[in-house]
Amino acid sequence: MNGIVVLNKPAGISSNLACKKVGRILGEKKVGHLGTLDPMAEGVLPITLGKCTKLFDYYLKKDKSYIADFTFGIETDTLDKEGNITREGGYIPTIGELMLTTKSMIGEQSQLPPKFSAKKVNGKRAYDLARANLDFQLIPKNISIYEFDYLSKVNDRTFQFRISCSSGTYIRSIARDLAYKLNTFAYMSNLVRIKCGEFRIEDAVTLDNVNCECVLTLDEIFKEHKKITIDNEQSYNEFINTGRVRVHIISDDTSDYVLMYKDNIISKGILDNGYYVNRIRFI
């Protein structure tokens, strides 16, 4: 089975466990996902099946969107609700201050990952070093925040936001950085991913509703891609043997294409000087 299930992952389970559950339901052993969600988080988790697990690198850099709750006046060591409280009694900002400061954070910037994260330091995961109370330094990463909108007040110290950002952005770090700009501290108390690449929460299914009918086929996944068709065995064999095939298209177009043979998508790739060149093969 080759395809993608757009899962609405529930809170309380890891992304890997969600993959295993979907694989068992569909009877597919080869499963993966297109961007980890922390166990406490819920929302869009695209799960790949069969040869579509090869799409990981392609989707890794896709943008993401979230609904996040930040609780102010308290900080935890993990920057989320599952951590131990390290500080409390901080200032609770006004709605006006939040609306103004969130807008100032839109754009490219350098972000320091949380110490409790999967980032590697000298070959070891940062969260393992943090749990062992070892001293270490993480390297900031360039990220982009495209949208950062105040949505509502949840309670006296918790506020909800909509955030759209580049891949690799830590929403927990945004909570920390927003609070620091307001001379206080905060942690992320809830997180829902509403968009991962082109996959939206409106189209996601729960674990209880996973079945063969909800699996997106290659045709559905790449319906917006430009298509190139080879219609003879000689061209097919050329592609299989070399990973490229001459096509009757000369173009400077650098966008992605899919290669068709006998009405089936067999590859995703690019054009290069009169050739179609494979990037991901599905056969």
Secondary structure by P-SEA (a helix, b strand, c coil): cbbbbbccccccccaaaaaaaaaaaacccccccccccccccccbbbbbcccccccccccccbbbbbbbbbbcccccccccccccccccccccccaaaaaaaaaaaccbbbbbcccccccccccccaaaaaaacccbbbbbbbbbbcbbbbccccccccccbbbbbcccccaaaaaaaaaaaacbbbbbcbbbbcccccccccccccccccccccccccccccccbbbbbbccaaaaaaaaacccccccccccccbbbbbbccccccbbbbbcccccccccccc
